């Protein structure tokens, strides 16, 4: 518990580095976003939420959390942020706190004009409404900045992960949606130094596999040997912790690695 409290204190200290001017925040924008996201929630399967970094609370939680994860959203109304926090696997919650702290620090170093260009994709374990752990993929990005460039509103979309191996920990990446540049973030043993994520060449190979090319044609396209292609394919399966190319394509696509 002491460790968790220290992590919370560190996270909140980094969060407080953003200094907001309440009078400058236009909450009519929040209402417009909520109106749009409520309509989107009807046609999308993803669960959507918006977090207000000034108020430090969710200002929108879509009904799809109830449909997809079978959550009782009436509990959210009374418990607030603790409602979601309590459903994250305890090991993954600690890792997510560390990642969140690191990502906040990273965002402060990004020029204000580029902060909305970045997306964070995390794959981790949560408990659904039936009390069973499942893996989800959550995507975070800045929705609105204040006049000083602080990240004010953060948009989250959640989907069920195609990888339901519950033995692994958190997998997380941050990438620029305009340039495709990707930075790995990980804290468990499997993810140190970004080891669990694909190199540029591995992404190229998997993209060509997705197009239906056999190893021989991939080798010719990339000017490498068939042996090298097959080595890349095997490493992809190991890094993504999947058993075949179809699962690898699904999982990598969900993480945004093939965009």
PASEBA-1860 file (N, C-alpha, C; in nm, 3 decimals):
! residues 259
1> XXXXXXXX> 0.083/-0.120/0.000/0.000/0.000/0.000/0.086/0.125/0.000 ~ 0.196/0.123/0.077/0.284/0.239/0.081/0.342/0.267/-0.057 ~ 0.379/0.159/-0.127/0.433/0.174/-0.262/0.330/0.238/-0.354 ~ 0.205/0.192/-0.344/0.099/0.246/-0.428/0.074/0.392/-0.396 ~ 0.075/0.426/-0.268/0.054/0.565/-0.230/0.166/0.656/-0.283 ~ 0.290/0.605/-0.279/0.402/0.684/-0.331/0.388/0.706/-0.481 ~ 0.342/0.601/-0.551/0.323/0.614/-0.695/0.213/0.716/-0.726 ~ 0.104/0.713/-0.647/-0.003/0.810/-0.665/0.047/0.952/-0.640
9> XXXXXXXX> 0.126/0.968/-0.535/0.180/1.101/-0.503/0.269/1.153/-0.616 ~ 0.351/1.063/-0.671/0.440/1.103/-0.780/0.358/1.141/-0.903 ~ 0.257/1.058/-0.934/0.171/1.085/-1.050/0.099/1.220/-1.033 ~ 0.040/1.241/-0.916/-0.034/1.366/-0.892/0.058/1.487/-0.894 ~ 0.182/1.470/-0.846/0.278/1.581/-0.848/0.309/1.621/-0.992 ~ 0.326/1.521/-1.080/0.353/1.551/-1.221/0.229/1.612/-1.286 ~ 0.111/1.562/-1.249/-0.014/1.615/-1.303/-0.031/1.762/-1.265 ~ 0.009/1.796/-1.142/-0.007/1.933/-1.093/0.090/2.032/-1.160
17> XXXXXXXX> 0.185/1.981/-1.236/0.277/2.070/-1.307/0.204/2.152/-1.413 ~ 0.088/2.103/-1.456/0.005/2.182/-1.547/-0.076/2.281/-1.464 ~ -0.058/2.408/-1.490/-0.129/2.513/-1.418/-0.241/2.568/-1.505 ~ -0.366/2.541/-1.462/-0.482/2.585/-1.540/-0.537/2.716/-1.485 ~ -0.596/2.794/-1.574/-0.672/2.912/-1.535/-0.819/2.879/-1.560 ~ -0.892/2.856/-1.453/-1.029/2.807/-1.463/-1.116/2.895/-1.552 ~ -1.099/3.027/-1.543/-1.184/3.118/-1.619/-1.163/3.107/-1.769 ~ -1.048/3.051/-1.809/-1.019/3.043/-1.952/-1.069/2.915/-2.017
25> XXXXXXXX> -1.120/2.821/-1.935/-1.166/2.693/-1.988/-1.310/2.705/-2.036 ~ -1.331/2.676/-2.162/-1.462/2.690/-2.224/-1.538/2.557/-2.216 ~ -1.622/2.544/-2.115/-1.692/2.418/-2.094/-1.806/2.395/-2.193 ~ -1.834/2.494/-2.278/-1.931/2.468/-2.385/-1.872/2.367/-2.484 ~ -1.738/2.363/-2.494/-1.671/2.264/-2.579/-1.695/2.123/-2.527 ~ -1.697/2.109/-2.395/-1.723/1.978/-2.335/-1.862/1.929/-2.376 ~ -1.960/2.018/-2.369/-2.096/1.981/-2.405/-2.105/1.941/-2.551 ~ -2.032/2.011/-2.639/-2.033/1.976/-2.781/-1.970/1.839/-2.804
33> XXXXXXXX> -1.859/1.812/-2.735/-1.795/1.682/-2.748/-1.887/1.571/-2.698 ~ -1.952/1.594/-2.584/-2.041/1.494/-2.527/-2.157/1.464/-2.623 ~ -2.212/1.569/-2.683/-2.321/1.552/-2.778/-2.278/1.464/-2.896 ~ -2.158/1.493/-2.950/-2.108/1.416/-3.064/-2.075/1.273/-3.023 ~ -2.006/1.255/-2.910/-1.965/1.121/-2.867/-2.085/1.035/-2.828 ~ -2.190/1.096/-2.779/-2.312/1.022/-2.746/-2.374/0.965/-2.872 ~ -2.375/1.044/-2.980/-2.426/0.994/-3.108/-2.334/0.886/-3.164 ~ -2.203/0.907/-3.150/-2.106/0.810/-3.200/-2.119/0.677/-3.127
41> XXXXXXXX> -2.152/0.684/-2.999/-2.161/0.564/-2.916/-2.268/0.467/-2.966 ~ -2.366/0.522/-3.037/-2.476/0.439/-3.088/-2.429/0.351/-3.204 ~ -2.335/0.402/-3.285/-2.293/0.328/-3.404/-2.157/0.261/-3.387 ~ -2.083/0.295/-3.281/-1.952/0.236/-3.256/-1.962/0.129/-3.148 ~ -1.874/0.029/-3.156/-1.870/-0.074/-3.052/-1.773/-0.038/-2.940 ~ -1.683/0.057/-2.965/-1.585/0.095/-2.864/-1.652/0.168/-2.749 ~ -1.596/0.151/-2.629/-1.639/0.229/-2.513/-1.556/0.357/-2.510 ~ -1.620/0.469/-2.486/-1.555/0.600/-2.496/-1.569/0.675/-2.365
49> XXXXXXXX> -1.463/0.748/-2.328/-1.472/0.836/-2.211/-1.386/0.959/-2.234 ~ -1.416/1.064/-2.160/-1.338/1.188/-2.164/-1.300/1.224/-2.022 ~ -1.170/1.249/-2.001/-1.120/1.284/-1.868/-1.079/1.430/-1.866 ~ -1.123/1.503/-1.767/-1.091/1.644/-1.748/-0.971/1.653/-1.654 ~ -0.855/1.695/-1.707/-0.733/1.700/-1.626/-0.734/1.818/-1.530 ~ -0.820/1.915/-1.551/-0.833/2.025/-1.455/-0.915/1.979/-1.334 ~ -1.032/1.919/-1.361/-1.117/1.871/-1.252/-1.071/1.737/-1.197 ~ -0.985/1.668/-1.276/-0.935/1.534/-1.240/-1.050/1.435/-1.223
57> XXXXXXXX> -1.141/1.438/-1.319/-1.255/1.347/-1.317/-1.305/1.323/-1.459 ~ -1.376/1.211/-1.475/-1.437/1.182/-1.605/-1.560/1.272/-1.622 ~ -1.568/1.337/-1.738/-1.684/1.422/-1.766/-1.777/1.354/-1.866 ~ -1.733/1.240/-1.919/-1.819/1.161/-2.009/-1.777/1.015/-2.005 ~ -1.873/0.926/-1.989/-1.851/0.781/-1.996/-1.964/0.723/-2.079 ~ -1.930/0.655/-2.188/-2.032/0.608/-2.281/-2.104/0.483/-2.230 ~ -2.224/0.465/-2.283/-2.306/0.350/-2.245/-2.243/0.218/-2.289 ~ -2.151/0.223/-2.384/-2.088/0.100/-2.432/-2.002/0.032/-2.325
65> XXXXXXXX> -1.965/0.103/-2.220/-1.896/0.036/-2.109/-1.988/-0.070/-2.047 ~ -2.115/-0.040/-2.045/-2.212/-0.135/-1.991/-2.233/-0.251/-2.088 ~ -2.242/-0.220/-2.218/-2.266/-0.323/-2.319/-2.144/-0.414/-2.335 ~ -2.024/-0.355/-2.341/-1.904/-0.431/-2.374/-1.846/-0.501/-2.252 ~ -1.836/-0.429/-2.139/-1.773/-0.485/-2.020/-1.874/-0.521/-1.911 ~ -2.000/-0.494/-1.938/-2.108/-0.526/-1.843/-2.091/-0.454/-1.710 ~ -2.045/-0.331/-1.718/-2.032/-0.249/-1.598/-2.166/-0.186/-1.563 ~ -2.188/-0.171/-1.435/-2.304/-0.098/-1.386/-2.263/0.048/-1.371
73> XXXXXXXX> -2.303/0.130/-1.466/-2.257/0.269/-1.467/-2.318/0.352/-1.355 ~ -2.420/0.300/-1.289/-2.473/0.369/-1.171/-2.368/0.371/-1.061 ~ -2.283/0.267/-1.057/-2.174/0.264/-0.959/-2.072/0.373/-0.989 ~ -2.049/0.397/-1.119/-1.955/0.502/-1.157/-2.001/0.638/-1.105 ~ -2.131/0.661/-1.109/-2.186/0.789/-1.063/-2.154/0.814/-0.917 ~ -2.145/0.709/-0.837/-2.119/0.726/-0.694/-1.971/0.713/-0.658 ~ -1.897/0.629/-0.735/-1.757/0.603/-0.700/-1.657/0.686/-0.780 ~ -1.698/0.742/-0.892/-1.607/0.825/-0.971/-1.489/0.746/-1.026
81> XXXXXXXX> -1.371/0.807/-1.019/-1.251/0.745/-1.076/-1.219/0.609/-1.013 ~ -1.252/0.593/-0.885/-1.224/0.466/-0.817/-1.298/0.349/-0.882 ~ -1.409/0.380/-0.950/-1.486/0.275/-1.016/-1.400/0.204/-1.119 ~ -1.329/0.280/-1.203/-1.243/0.220/-1.305/-1.113/0.167/-1.246 ~ -1.055/0.243/-1.154/-0.927/0.201/-1.095/-0.938/0.064/-1.028 ~ -1.049/0.039/-0.961/-1.064/-0.085/-0.886/-1.080/-0.207/-0.976 ~ -1.107/-0.184/-1.103/-1.128/-0.295/-1.196/-1.003/-0.334/-1.274 ~ -0.899/-0.255/-1.263/-0.773/-0.287/-1.330/-0.699/-0.392/-1.247
89> XXXXXXXX> -0.639/-0.489/-1.314/-0.559/-0.591/-1.244/-0.455/-0.520/-1.156 ~ -0.439/-0.559/-1.029/-0.349/-0.488/-0.938/-0.207/-0.469/-0.994 ~ -0.151/-0.572/-1.058/-0.017/-0.559/-1.115/-0.016/-0.457/-1.228 ~ -0.118/-0.462/-1.313/-0.125/-0.371/-1.427/-0.155/-0.229/-1.382 ~ -0.227/-0.215/-1.271/-0.257/-0.080/-1.222/-0.129/-0.008/-1.181 ~ -0.040/-0.078/-1.115/0.088/-0.019/-1.075/0.168/0.021/-1.198 ~ 0.173/-0.068/-1.297/0.247/-0.038/-1.420/0.185/0.081/-1.492 ~ 0.052/0.084/-1.498/-0.016/0.196/-1.565/0.013/0.329/-1.497
97> XXXXXXXX> 0.023/0.327/-1.365/0.057/0.450/-1.292/0.196/0.499/-1.331 ~ 0.291/0.404/-1.338/0.428/0.440/-1.376/0.431/0.495/-1.519 ~ 0.360/0.426/-1.608/0.357/0.470/-1.747/0.290/0.607/-1.758 ~ 0.178/0.625/-1.685/0.109/0.753/-1.689/0.197/0.868/-1.645 ~ 0.275/0.844/-1.539/0.367/0.948/-1.489/0.472/0.980/-1.594 ~ 0.527/0.876/-1.653/0.631/0.895/-1.755/0.576/0.966/-1.879 ~ 0.456/0.928/-1.919/0.396/0.988/-2.038/0.361/1.135/-2.015 ~ 0.316/1.168/-1.895/0.288/1.309/-1.865/0.414/1.393/-1.877
105> XXXXXXXX> 0.523/1.341/-1.818/0.650/1.413/-1.829/0.690/1.429/-1.976 ~ 0.672/1.321/-2.052/0.707/1.325/-2.194/0.623/1.429/-2.267 ~ 0.494/1.437/-2.235/0.405/1.530/-2.306/0.445/1.675/-2.282 ~ 0.502/1.703/-2.164/0.543/1.840/-2.135/0.660/1.885/-2.222 ~ 0.735/1.786/-2.273/0.851/1.820/-2.357/0.811/1.837/-2.505 ~ 0.689/1.797/-2.537/0.641/1.810/-2.675/0.589/1.952/-2.695 ~ 0.624/2.018/-2.805/0.568/2.152/-2.832/0.416/2.148/-2.828 ~ 0.357/2.253/-2.771/0.212/2.255/-2.751/0.135/2.228/-2.881
113> XXXXXXXX> 0.187/2.279/-2.991/0.119/2.262/-3.118/0.118/2.119/-3.169 ~ 0.199/2.031/-3.109/0.207/1.892/-3.154/0.145/1.793/-3.055 ~ 0.097/1.841/-2.943/0.052/1.749/-2.838/-0.070/1.668/-2.878 ~ -0.153/1.720/-2.967/-0.271/1.646/-3.011/-0.237/1.545/-3.121 ~ -0.111/1.544/-3.165/-0.070/1.452/-3.272/-0.034/1.314/-3.218 ~ -0.020/1.302/-3.085/0.027/1.177/-3.027/-0.088/1.093/-2.972 ~ -0.072/0.962/-2.986/-0.171/0.868/-2.933/-0.098/0.763/-2.849 ~ -0.156/0.728/-2.736/-0.102/0.624/-2.648/-0.194/0.503/-2.657
121> XXXXXXXX> -0.136/0.385/-2.684/-0.213/0.262/-2.694/-0.162/0.164/-2.589 ~ -0.252/0.119/-2.502/-0.215/0.026/-2.395/-0.300/-0.099/-2.401 ~ -0.238/-0.212/-2.374/-0.307/-0.341/-2.367/-0.286/-0.395/-2.226 ~ -0.395/-0.412/-2.150/-0.380/-0.457/-2.012/-0.507/-0.529/-1.966 ~ -0.503/-0.579/-1.842/-0.609/-0.663/-1.788/-0.704/-0.584/-1.697 ~ -0.834/-0.606/-1.717/-0.935/-0.548/-1.629/-1.037/-0.655/-1.593 ~ -1.109/-0.630/-1.487/-1.215/-0.722/-1.444/-1.347/-0.673/-1.504 ~ -1.419/-0.761/-1.573/-1.547/-0.720/-1.630/-1.658/-0.729/-1.527
129> XXXXXXXX> -1.780/-0.700/-1.570/-1.893/-0.699/-1.477/-1.926/-0.833/-1.418 ~ -1.874/-0.941/-1.480/-1.896/-1.076/-1.427/-1.787/-1.117/-1.329 ~ -1.692/-1.027/-1.304/-1.583/-1.058/-1.212/-1.470/-1.136/-1.275 ~ -1.467/-1.143/-1.411/-1.363/-1.217/-1.482/-1.262/-1.120/-1.544 ~ -1.134/-1.155/-1.536/-1.032/-1.071/-1.599/-1.029/-1.096/-1.749 ~ -1.022/-0.988/-1.825/-1.005/-0.993/-1.969/-0.902/-0.887/-2.008 ~ -0.848/-0.897/-2.129/-0.755/-0.796/-2.177/-0.831/-0.696/-2.264 ~ -0.797/-0.568/-2.248/-0.854/-0.462/-2.330/-0.742/-0.383/-2.397
137> XXXXXXXX> -0.776/-0.315/-2.503/-0.686/-0.218/-2.565/-0.747/-0.081/-2.546 ~ -0.671/0.010/-2.483/-0.718/0.146/-2.460/-0.631/0.244/-2.536 ~ -0.694/0.335/-2.608/-0.623/0.439/-2.681/-0.652/0.574/-2.618 ~ -0.546/0.648/-2.587/-0.558/0.780/-2.526/-0.501/0.886/-2.620 ~ -0.564/1.001/-2.627/-0.506/1.115/-2.697/-0.567/1.244/-2.643 ~ -0.493/1.353/-2.661/-0.543/1.483/-2.616/-0.660/1.524/-2.704 ~ -0.768/1.563/-2.642/-0.887/1.608/-2.714/-0.893/1.760/-2.723 ~ -0.859/1.827/-2.613/-0.857/1.973/-2.608/-0.741/2.022/-2.524
145> XXXXXXXX> -0.676/2.129/-2.569/-0.574/2.198/-2.490/-0.633/2.330/-2.441 ~ -0.578/2.382/-2.331/-0.621/2.515/-2.290/-0.539/2.619/-2.367 ~ -0.560/2.746/-2.337/-0.494/2.852/-2.413/-0.343/2.853/-2.392 ~ -0.295/2.793/-2.284/-0.152/2.787/-2.258/-0.088/2.660/-2.315 ~ -0.168/2.575/-2.375/-0.114/2.452/-2.433/-0.118/2.333/-2.339 ~ -0.176/2.350/-2.219/-0.191/2.236/-2.128/-0.292/2.136/-2.184 ~ -0.267/2.008/-2.160/-0.365/1.906/-2.199/-0.480/1.914/-2.101 ~ -0.596/1.956/-2.151/-0.712/1.979/-2.066/-0.807/1.859/-2.068
153> XXXXXXXX> -0.850/1.818/-2.187/-0.940/1.704/-2.201/-0.868/1.591/-2.272 ~ -0.880/1.468/-2.220/-0.818/1.351/-2.280/-0.928/1.253/-2.322 ~ -0.917/1.206/-2.446/-1.014/1.111/-2.500/-0.962/0.969/-2.487 ~ -1.047/0.878/-2.442/-1.011/0.736/-2.430/-1.112/0.651/-2.506 ~ -1.061/0.555/-2.585/-1.148/0.456/-2.648/-1.098/0.317/-2.608 ~ -1.189/0.230/-2.574/-1.155/0.096/-2.523/-1.221/-0.011/-2.610 ~ -1.142/-0.113/-2.644/-1.192/-0.229/-2.717/-1.141/-0.356/-2.650 ~ -1.209/-0.468/-2.673/-1.160/-0.596/-2.625/-1.036/-0.633/-2.707
161> XXXXXXXX> -0.929/-0.673/-2.640/-0.806/-0.709/-2.709/-0.822/-0.843/-2.781 ~ -0.766/-0.856/-2.902/-0.769/-0.986/-2.970/-0.679/-1.089/-2.902 ~ -0.588/-1.042/-2.817/-0.500/-1.132/-2.741/-0.555/-1.147/-2.600 ~ -0.607/-1.264/-2.567/-0.665/-1.285/-2.435/-0.577/-1.374/-2.346 ~ -0.446/-1.370/-2.371/-0.351/-1.440/-2.283/-0.335/-1.355/-2.157 ~ -0.386/-1.407/-2.045/-0.388/-1.329/-1.921/-0.258/-1.340/-1.842 ~ -0.159/-1.413/-1.895/-0.034/-1.430/-1.820/0.059/-1.310/-1.838 ~ 0.041/-1.233/-1.944/0.130/-1.119/-1.969/0.086/-0.995/-1.894
169> XXXXXXXX> 0.174/-0.896/-1.889/0.144/-0.770/-1.823/0.100/-0.665/-1.921 ~ 0.133/-0.539/-1.890/0.093/-0.425/-1.972/0.184/-0.411/-2.093 ~ 0.122/-0.380/-2.206/0.197/-0.343/-2.326/0.151/-0.204/-2.365 ~ 0.245/-0.113/-2.390/0.208/0.025/-2.415/0.301/0.089/-2.516 ~ 0.244/0.165/-2.609/0.324/0.241/-2.703/0.267/0.382/-2.714 ~ 0.351/0.475/-2.755/0.307/0.609/-2.790/0.360/0.637/-2.930 ~ 0.274/0.689/-3.016/0.320/0.718/-3.151/0.255/0.845/-3.203 ~ 0.325/0.906/-3.299/0.277/1.027/-3.364/0.186/0.987/-3.478
177> XXXXXXXX> 0.061/1.030/-3.475/-0.037/0.987/-3.575/-0.011/1.049/-3.712 ~ 0.073/1.152/-3.717/0.104/1.215/-3.846/0.229/1.156/-3.910 ~ 0.329/1.125/-3.827/0.456/1.075/-3.881/0.470/0.924/-3.868 ~ 0.392/0.862/-3.777/0.404/0.719/-3.752/0.518/0.684/-3.658 ~ 0.596/0.783/-3.613/0.708/0.757/-3.523/0.655/0.699/-3.393 ~ 0.716/0.589/-3.349/0.666/0.516/-3.233/0.772/0.508/-3.125 ~ 0.728/0.525/-3.000/0.817/0.511/-2.885/0.759/0.405/-2.794 ~ 0.834/0.301/-2.758/0.782/0.198/-2.667/0.794/0.241/-2.522
185> XXXXXXXX> 0.692/0.209/-2.443/0.696/0.232/-2.300/0.659/0.103/-2.231 ~ 0.746/0.052/-2.144/0.713/-0.070/-2.073/0.796/-0.082/-1.946 ~ 0.740/-0.152/-1.846/0.809/-0.163/-1.719/0.821/-0.306/-1.669 ~ 0.748/-0.401/-1.730/0.763/-0.537/-1.681/0.882/-0.602/-1.749 ~ 0.919/-0.722/-1.706/1.040/-0.786/-1.755/1.039/-0.810/-1.904 ~ 0.921/-0.838/-1.959/0.913/-0.867/-2.101/0.928/-0.742/-2.186 ~ 0.908/-0.624/-2.128/0.900/-0.504/-2.208/1.017/-0.409/-2.190 ~ 1.117/-0.446/-2.114/1.228/-0.356/-2.093/1.293/-0.323/-2.227
193> XXXXXXXX> 1.327/-0.195/-2.243/1.388/-0.145/-2.366/1.298/-0.163/-2.488 ~ 1.167/-0.175/-2.468/1.076/-0.187/-2.580/1.088/-0.318/-2.654 ~ 1.136/-0.421/-2.588/1.167/-0.548/-2.652/1.044/-0.616/-2.710 ~ 0.926/-0.582/-2.656/0.805/-0.651/-2.700/0.744/-0.590/-2.824 ~ 0.803/-0.484/-2.878/0.743/-0.418/-2.991/0.826/-0.437/-3.117 ~ 0.761/-0.419/-3.228/0.820/-0.457/-3.355/0.915/-0.351/-3.410 ~ 1.024/-0.399/-3.469/1.116/-0.309/-3.537/1.050/-0.263/-3.668 ~ 1.111/-0.163/-3.731/1.057/-0.113/-3.857/1.052/-0.225/-3.961
201> XXXXXXXX> 1.157/-0.307/-3.968/1.162/-0.416/-4.064/1.053/-0.521/-4.033 ~ 1.032/-0.549/-3.905/0.930/-0.646/-3.867/0.790/-0.594/-3.903 ~ 0.769/-0.464/-3.888/0.642/-0.406/-3.928/0.623/-0.419/-4.079 ~ 0.731/-0.398/-4.155/0.722/-0.412/-4.301/0.686/-0.555/-4.339 ~ 0.753/-0.651/-4.275/0.726/-0.792/-4.305/0.582/-0.827/-4.272 ~ 0.535/-0.785/-4.154/0.399/-0.820/-4.114/0.296/-0.751/-4.203 ~ 0.324/-0.631/-4.247/0.233/-0.561/-4.339/0.220/-0.637/-4.470 ~ 0.331/-0.693/-4.519/0.327/-0.771/-4.643/0.259/-0.906/-4.622
209> XXXXXXXX> 0.275/-0.963/-4.503/0.202/-1.086/-4.470/0.052/-1.057/-4.473 ~ 0.014/-0.941/-4.420/-0.127/-0.902/-4.420/-0.183/-0.890/-4.562 ~ -0.095/-0.851/-4.656/-0.137/-0.841/-4.796/-0.148/-0.977/-4.863 ~ -0.107/-1.083/-4.792/-0.118/-1.217/-4.846/0.004/-1.268/-4.919 ~ 0.118/-1.197/-4.907/0.240/-1.238/-4.976/0.308/-1.352/-4.902 ~ 0.355/-1.455/-4.973/0.434/-1.561/-4.909/0.575/-1.511/-4.881 ~ 0.651/-1.588/-4.804/0.786/-1.546/-4.764/0.876/-1.517/-4.884 ~ 0.864/-1.598/-4.991/0.950/-1.580/-5.108/0.928/-1.442/-5.171
217> XXXXXXXX> 0.801/-1.403/-5.187/0.772/-1.272/-5.247/0.810/-1.158/-5.153 ~ 0.793/-1.179/-5.023/0.834/-1.076/-4.927/0.985/-1.056/-4.936 ~ 1.059/-1.166/-4.946/1.205/-1.157/-4.958/1.245/-1.078/-5.081 ~ 1.176/-1.102/-5.194/1.207/-1.031/-5.317/1.171/-0.883/-5.304 ~ 1.059/-0.855/-5.241/1.013/-0.716/-5.225/1.109/-0.635/-5.139 ~ 1.162/-0.699/-5.033/1.247/-0.627/-4.938/1.397/-0.648/-4.964 ~ 1.429/-0.729/-5.067/1.569/-0.755/-5.103/1.646/-0.820/-4.987 ~ 1.581/-0.917/-4.925/1.644/-0.995/-4.819/1.621/-1.143/-4.848
225> XXXXXXXX> 1.687/-1.232/-4.774/1.673/-1.375/-4.798/1.544/-1.428/-4.736 ~ 1.499/-1.545/-4.788/1.381/-1.609/-4.731/1.407/-1.646/-4.585 ~ 1.530/-1.689/-4.556/1.566/-1.723/-4.418/1.546/-1.602/-4.326 ~ 1.588/-1.484/-4.372/1.572/-1.362/-4.291/1.424/-1.331/-4.270 ~ 1.345/-1.347/-4.376/1.200/-1.322/-4.365/1.140/-1.415/-4.260 ~ 1.173/-1.543/-4.268/1.117/-1.640/-4.173/1.163/-1.613/-4.030 ~ 1.287/-1.565/-4.017/1.336/-1.527/-3.884/1.255/-1.410/-3.829 ~ 1.229/-1.311/-3.914/1.147/-1.196/-3.872/1.007/-1.243/-3.832
233> XXXXXXXX> 0.951/-1.334/-3.910/0.815/-1.381/-3.882/0.809/-1.453/-3.748 ~ 0.912/-1.531/-3.718/0.916/-1.602/-3.590/0.931/-1.504/-3.474 ~ 1.016/-1.403/-3.492/1.036/-1.304/-3.386/0.909/-1.224/-3.361 ~ 0.834/-1.197/-3.467/0.707/-1.124/-3.452/0.612/-1.202/-3.362 ~ 0.602/-1.333/-3.383/0.513/-1.415/-3.301/0.555/-1.414/-3.155 ~ 0.687/-1.420/-3.134/0.740/-1.421/-2.997/0.715/-1.287/-2.930 ~ 0.744/-1.177/-3.001/0.729/-1.044/-2.941/0.583/-1.012/-2.907 ~ 0.493/-1.053/-2.995/0.352/-1.023/-2.973/0.281/-1.130/-2.891
241> XXXXXXXX> 0.355/-1.238/-2.860/0.300/-1.346/-2.778/0.173/-1.405/-2.838 ~ 0.182/-1.436/-2.970/0.070/-1.497/-3.040/0.119/-1.626/-3.107 ~ 0.024/-1.708/-3.156/0.063/-1.839/-3.207/0.067/-1.848/-3.359 ~ 0.011/-1.748/-3.430/0.013/-1.755/-3.575/0.006/-1.615/-3.635 ~ 0.024/-1.609/-3.768/0.030/-1.480/-3.837/-0.103/-1.406/-3.831 ~ -0.213/-1.479/-3.837/-0.344/-1.415/-3.832/-0.362/-1.340/-3.700 ~ -0.327/-1.405/-3.589/-0.337/-1.339/-3.458/-0.241/-1.221/-3.450 ~ -0.121/-1.236/-3.509/-0.023/-1.128/-3.508/-0.077/-1.005/-3.581
249> XXXXXXXX> -0.140/-1.027/-3.696/-0.196/-0.916/-3.774/-0.307/-0.846/-3.696 ~ -0.396/-0.926/-3.635/-0.505/-0.868/-3.556/-0.452/-0.785/-3.440 ~ -0.356/-0.843/-3.369/-0.304/-0.778/-3.248/-0.225/-0.653/-3.284 ~ -0.135/-0.662/-3.385/-0.055/-0.548/-3.425/-0.142/-0.436/-3.480 ~ -0.247/-0.472/-3.553/-0.339/-0.371/-3.605/-0.410/-0.299/-3.491 ~ -0.451/-0.376/-3.389/-0.518/-0.316/-3.273/-0.430/-0.218/-3.199 ~ -0.298/-0.244/-3.198/-0.204/-0.154/-3.131/-0.159/-0.038/-3.221 ~ -0.205/-0.038/-3.344/-0.166/0.069/-3.436/-0.028/0.051/-3.496
257> XXX> 0.027/-0.072/-3.490/0.163/-0.095/-3.538/0.169/-0.107/-3.690 ~ 0.054/-0.127/-3.754/0.054/-0.146/-3.900/-0.010/-0.029/-3.971 ~ -0.033/0.082/-3.900/-0.094/0.199/-3.964/0.009/0.272/-4.047
END
